[in-house]
Amino acid sequence: MSYEGSVQIICKNGHYSVEGYDYGCGYPSCGVCGEDISSASTNDIDETNGCYRLSDGTCACGMRELILKDAGKSEICNLGHAHVTKEPTYSGFGNVVKFSSHKEI
């Protein structure tokens, strides 16, 4: 039996990432701060059978909203490009993300 999915991860410093799920390989370190994320907050997104329809008629696939702690900061350089100077951070996961139909996914 196969499994398709990914994992939403918030490291202990609040940095967010989404990683592909691979049984037995564990989680990598945070791509922003390098922190070991074995004890990070996680949310598994099971995409094996696609999305599922909720009782209110909307669709969901297990992805959860993020609770913003600090919006971070970006600056425009002299060439007009935006550069992230401070990554946003998050305090946890919120509600399941809903879609009105499968076409939006």
C-alpha angles and dihedrals in degrees: 000000000000131000127207122188150094139235129241108217133193111185121216089264091057100254116146130218140154118222132186112252118243119174114238097008097093124211125303125233121277111282092217106044103010092237117157104254099197088111096038125125108265140184120195115220109204108203096164095114099021123248127333130227117242126216091259091060096254125118129236135181101194099268112136132212118251124239105225116224101171125005093215123218140267131188134201114236125216089268091058097252122136115234125189107234096173123025118230116252132211133206098207149306126306133187126339111271110247131202127199092226143356089256091072094055 
